[in-house]
Amino acid sequence: MRKSKYARYELDQSPFYCLKSKAKLAKLLRVSQIKLKLLTNTEHLYVESDIFDPERGKSRRFEKPRQDLKCVQTRIEELLKRIKVPNYIHAPAKGRSYISNAKAHVNSTEVRSLDIEKYFPSTPARRIDWFFRKQMKCSSDVANILAKLSTFKDHLPTGSPSSPILSYFAHIDMWKAINEIVDLANCTLTVYIDDVTISGDRVPGELIWQVKKQFNRYGLRSNKKKEKHYIGKKSYEVTGIIATKEGELKIPNRQHLKMYRCRKLLKLGIRYEKGKDMLKRLRGLKAQMQQIRKVNNSSIET
């Protein structure tokens, strides 16, 4: 029987585990040893730019790796994503999404959301090195090479394909500690990269303080402006999805407004290129609605 490329295994079954040879590392990453050395010692491997984010209303620094480095980072991502992750991790994780993240909190009386400020820039190269040395049991030189391949200016770059999965593994001990704290309080935890949600019949302020204390211990901090707190509400927003106490998921009203505007502009006959963009956006919004409808129907059947 052919083995699925999406097969999951424990961390100690990863090909990175106990990797001591640079030659084997190069083979695993599908590059030559010479190329591997060049990628860890060459400057100007990234293009930096500021991209305006309409959702946030401000620009974000984007650090895009050169194509040959990006291919290696994609390979690292591919291998790390095969490792089983805890149920509370919804991104980056195969088979889970922002929708499954929201679904975990339906029927809750109280919901609190935290956002880790500048998560990737706040994750230093030493934590990547620590993960490969201490958790993966790699040799120091192999761990150092993997840290150099995965970071830029001593942190996880925002435009790298391997940054999302490494942001979890770099703080794997922190997330384990946080989950234990939340579990002891009989609450539910989900993590969607830098978006942390905790729900239950009651989510005390002391619990949130304990979680933030863990953030601070690892050099991270919560963005107070993005914190959300719902108590006794009929519905609440989790990772861009509306969850209800009745157990149903919905898209926010702003998404319906976006669909209305897209349809209106398409009817007006806007320019060809912009029309293609609007059609693509409309299809994306419709696909989102279909996904939510599918999740709601499966919950009813269950």
C-alpha positions as CSV (number, residue, x, y, z in Angstrom):
1,M,0.0,0.0,0.0
2,R,1.3,3.4,-0.9
3,K,2.1,5.6,2.1
4,S,0.2,8.9,2.2
5,K,2.5,11.9,2.0
6,Y,0.2,13.4,4.7
7,A,0.9,10.6,7.2
8,R,1.4,11.9,10.7
9,Y,4.0,10.7,13.2
10,E,5.4,11.6,16.6
11,L,8.2,14.1,16.9
12,D,10.8,11.4,17.5
13,Q,9.9,9.7,14.2
14,S,10.8,12.9,12.2
15,P,13.8,12.6,9.8
16,F,15.2,15.6,11.7
17,Y,15.3,13.6,14.9
18,C,18.8,12.8,16.1
19,L,20.2,14.2,12.8
20,K,24.0,14.7,13.3
21,S,25.4,14.8,9.8
22,K,25.5,17.9,7.6
23,A,25.7,15.7,4.5
24,K,22.4,13.9,5.5
25,L,20.8,17.3,6.2
26,A,21.7,18.5,2.7
27,K,20.2,15.3,1.2
28,L,17.1,15.7,3.4
29,L,16.6,19.3,2.2
30,R,17.3,18.2,-1.4
31,V,20.3,20.5,-2.0
32,S,24.0,20.0,-2.3
33,Q,26.3,20.6,0.6
34,I,27.9,23.5,-1.3
35,K,24.5,25.1,-1.8
36,L,23.6,24.5,1.9
37,K,26.8,26.4,2.9
38,L,26.0,29.2,0.5
39,L,22.5,29.7,1.8
40,T,23.8,29.9,5.4
41,N,26.6,32.3,4.6
42,T,25.3,34.6,1.8
43,E,23.9,38.0,2.5
44,H,21.0,39.7,0.6
45,L,18.8,36.6,0.6
46,Y,15.7,38.6,1.4
47,V,13.7,41.5,-0.1
48,E,12.1,43.7,2.5
49,S,9.1,45.8,1.8
50,D,6.2,47.5,3.6
51,I,2.7,46.3,2.5
52,F,-0.5,48.1,3.5
53,D,-2.9,45.8,5.3
54,P,-6.5,47.2,4.8
55,E,-7.8,45.0,7.6
56,R,-5.4,46.5,10.1
57,G,-5.3,50.0,8.5
58,K,-1.5,50.1,8.6
59,S,1.5,48.8,6.8
60,R,3.3,45.5,7.7
61,R,6.9,44.7,7.1
62,F,7.2,41.8,4.7
63,E,10.5,39.8,4.5
64,K,10.5,37.8,1.3
65,P,13.2,35.1,0.9
66,R,15.0,34.5,-2.4
67,Q,13.5,31.7,-4.4
68,D,16.3,29.1,-3.8
69,L,16.1,29.8,0.0
70,K,12.3,29.7,-0.1
71,C,12.5,26.2,-1.7
72,V,14.6,24.9,1.2
73,Q,12.2,26.6,3.8
74,T,9.3,25.0,2.0
75,R,11.0,21.6,2.5
76,I,11.5,22.3,6.2
77,E,7.9,23.3,6.5
78,E,6.7,20.1,4.7
79,L,8.7,17.8,7.0
80,L,7.7,19.6,10.2
81,K,4.0,19.6,9.3
82,R,4.0,15.8,9.2
83,I,4.6,15.8,13.0
84,K,1.5,15.4,15.1
85,V,0.5,18.5,17.0
86,P,-1.9,18.8,20.0
87,N,-5.6,19.2,19.4
88,Y,-5.5,22.8,20.6
89,I,-3.2,23.9,17.7
90,H,-5.4,24.9,14.7
91,A,-2.8,26.7,12.7
92,P,-0.4,25.7,11.4
93,A,-1.9,22.2,11.3
94,K,-3.1,19.9,8.5
95,G,-6.9,19.4,8.5
96,R,-7.6,22.3,10.8
97,S,-8.4,25.9,10.1
98,Y,-9.8,29.2,11.4
99,I,-13.2,27.5,11.2
100,S,-12.3,24.5,13.3
101,N,-10.6,27.0,15.7
102,A,-13.9,28.9,16.1
103,K,-16.0,25.7,16.3
104,A,-14.0,24.6,19.4
105,H,-15.7,27.5,21.3
106,V,-19.4,27.1,20.5
107,N,-21.8,26.8,23.4
108,S,-19.4,28.7,25.7
109,T,-20.7,31.2,28.3
110,E,-17.4,33.2,28.5
111,V,-14.8,33.7,25.8
112,R,-11.5,35.6,25.9
113,S,-9.1,36.2,23.0
114,L,-5.5,37.3,23.1
115,D,-3.2,38.3,20.3
116,I,0.6,37.9,20.5
117,E,2.1,41.2,19.3
118,K,4.7,40.8,16.5
119,Y,4.9,37.0,17.0
120,F,7.4,36.2,14.2
121,P,9.7,39.2,14.9
122,S,9.6,38.3,18.6
123,T,10.7,34.7,18.0
124,P,14.5,34.8,18.0
125,A,16.9,32.5,16.1
126,R,18.1,31.0,19.5
127,R,14.7,29.5,20.0
128,I,14.8,27.7,16.6
129,D,18.3,26.5,17.5
130,W,17.0,25.4,20.9
131,F,14.1,23.4,19.3
132,F,16.4,21.5,16.9
133,R,19.1,20.8,19.5
134,K,16.9,20.1,22.6
135,Q,13.7,18.7,21.2
136,M,14.9,17.2,18.0
137,K,18.3,16.1,19.5
138,C,20.2,17.4,16.4
139,S,23.9,18.0,16.7
140,S,24.9,21.7,17.4
141,D,26.1,22.3,13.9
142,V,23.0,20.9,12.2
143,A,20.7,22.9,14.6
144,N,22.7,26.0,13.8
145,I,22.4,25.5,10.1
146,L,18.6,25.0,10.4
147,A,18.3,28.1,12.5
148,K,20.2,30.2,10.0
149,L,18.1,28.8,7.1
150,S,14.9,29.7,8.9
151,T,15.6,33.1,10.3
152,F,16.5,36.6,9.1
153,K,18.1,39.3,11.2
154,D,17.9,37.0,14.2
155,H,14.1,36.3,14.0
156,L,11.5,34.4,12.1
157,P,10.8,36.3,8.8
158,T,7.2,37.2,8.0
159,G,7.4,36.0,4.4
160,S,8.9,32.6,5.0
161,P,6.8,29.4,4.4
162,S,8.4,27.8,7.4
163,S,7.8,30.6,9.9
164,P,4.2,29.6,10.9
165,I,5.1,26.0,11.9
166,L,8.4,27.0,13.5
167,S,6.6,29.7,15.6
168,Y,4.8,26.8,17.3
169,F,7.8,24.4,17.7
170,A,10.0,27.3,18.9
171,H,7.6,27.7,21.8
172,I,6.4,24.1,22.1
173,D,7.2,24.1,25.9
174,M,5.4,27.4,26.4
175,W,2.2,26.1,24.7
176,K,2.3,22.9,26.7
177,A,2.5,24.9,29.9
178,I,-0.3,27.2,28.9
179,N,-2.5,24.3,27.9
180,E,-2.0,22.7,31.3
181,I,-2.9,26.0,33.1
182,V,-6.1,26.3,31.0
183,D,-7.0,22.6,31.4
184,L,-6.7,22.9,35.2
185,A,-9.3,25.7,35.0
186,N,-11.7,23.4,33.1
187,C,-11.5,25.8,30.1
188,T,-10.8,25.2,26.4
189,L,-7.7,26.5,24.6
190,T,-7.1,27.0,20.9
191,V,-4.1,28.5,19.2
192,Y,-4.3,29.9,15.6
193,I,-0.6,31.1,15.1
194,D,-0.7,34.3,17.2
195,D,-4.4,34.3,18.0
196,V,-5.1,32.6,21.4
197,T,-8.7,31.9,22.5
198,I,-9.8,30.5,25.9
199,S,-13.5,29.7,26.7
200,G,-15.6,28.0,29.2
201,D,-18.4,28.4,31.7
202,R,-16.1,30.9,33.4
203,V,-12.7,32.3,32.3
204,P,-11.3,34.2,35.3
205,G,-9.0,37.1,35.0
206,E,-6.4,35.2,37.1
207,L,-6.2,32.6,34.4
208,I,-5.5,35.2,31.7
209,W,-2.9,36.7,33.9
210,Q,-1.2,33.3,34.2
211,V,-1.2,32.9,30.4
212,K,0.3,36.4,29.9
213,K,2.9,35.5,32.5
214,Q,4.0,32.6,30.3
215,F,4.2,34.9,27.3
216,N,6.4,37.3,29.2
217,R,8.6,34.4,30.3
218,Y,9.4,33.7,26.7
219,G,9.9,37.3,25.6
220,L,6.4,37.6,24.1
221,R,3.5,40.0,25.0
222,S,-0.2,40.3,24.3
223,N,-1.5,43.2,22.3
224,K,-4.0,44.8,24.7
225,K,-5.8,46.6,21.8
226,K,-6.7,43.3,20.3
227,E,-7.9,41.5,23.4
228,K,-11.6,40.5,23.3
229,H,-13.9,39.5,26.2
230,Y,-17.4,38.1,25.8
231,I,-19.5,37.0,28.7
232,G,-23.1,35.9,28.6
233,K,-23.4,36.8,24.9
234,K,-25.6,35.0,22.4
235,S,-22.7,35.2,19.8
236,Y,-19.0,36.1,19.8
237,E,-16.3,36.4,17.2
238,V,-13.4,33.9,17.1
239,T,-10.7,34.1,14.4
240,G,-13.1,36.0,12.1
241,I,-16.0,33.6,12.5
242,I,-19.1,34.2,14.6
243,A,-19.8,31.4,17.0
244,T,-23.1,31.1,18.9
245,K,-24.2,29.6,22.2
246,E,-26.6,27.4,20.2
247,G,-23.6,25.8,18.5
248,E,-23.8,27.4,15.1
249,L,-21.1,29.2,13.1
250,K,-21.7,32.2,10.9
251,I,-19.7,34.7,8.9
252,P,-19.6,38.3,10.2
253,N,-21.9,41.0,8.7
254,R,-18.8,42.7,7.2
255,Q,-18.3,39.6,5.0
256,H,-21.8,39.9,3.7
257,L,-21.2,43.5,3.0
258,K,-18.0,42.6,1.0
259,M,-20.0,40.1,-1.0
260,Y,-22.7,42.8,-1.8
261,R,-20.1,45.3,-2.9
262,C,-18.3,42.8,-5.1
263,R,-21.5,41.8,-6.8
264,K,-22.5,45.5,-7.3
265,L,-19.1,46.4,-8.8
266,L,-19.3,43.4,-11.2
267,K,-22.7,44.5,-12.3
268,L,-21.4,48.0,-13.0
269,G,-18.9,46.5,-15.4
270,I,-15.6,47.6,-13.9
271,R,-12.2,47.3,-15.8
272,Y,-11.1,43.8,-16.8
273,E,-8.2,43.3,-14.4
274,K,-10.1,44.7,-11.4
275,G,-13.1,42.6,-12.4
276,K,-11.0,39.5,-12.2
277,D,-9.8,40.4,-8.8
278,M,-13.4,41.1,-7.6
279,L,-14.6,37.8,-9.0
280,K,-11.8,36.0,-7.3
281,R,-12.7,37.7,-4.0
282,L,-16.4,36.9,-4.4
283,R,-15.6,33.2,-5.0
284,G,-13.4,33.1,-1.9
285,L,-16.2,34.6,0.2
286,K,-18.7,32.1,-1.2
287,A,-16.3,29.2,-0.5
288,Q,-16.0,30.4,3.1
289,M,-19.8,30.3,3.5
290,Q,-20.0,26.8,2.0
291,Q,-17.3,25.6,4.4
292,I,-19.2,27.0,7.4
293,R,-22.5,25.5,6.1
294,K,-20.8,22.1,5.8
295,V,-19.4,22.3,9.4
296,N,-22.9,23.3,10.7
297,N,-24.6,20.5,8.8
298,S,-22.1,17.9,10.1
299,S,-22.7,19.1,13.7
300,I,-26.4,18.7,13.2
301,E,-26.0,15.2,11.8
302,T,-23.7,14.3,14.7
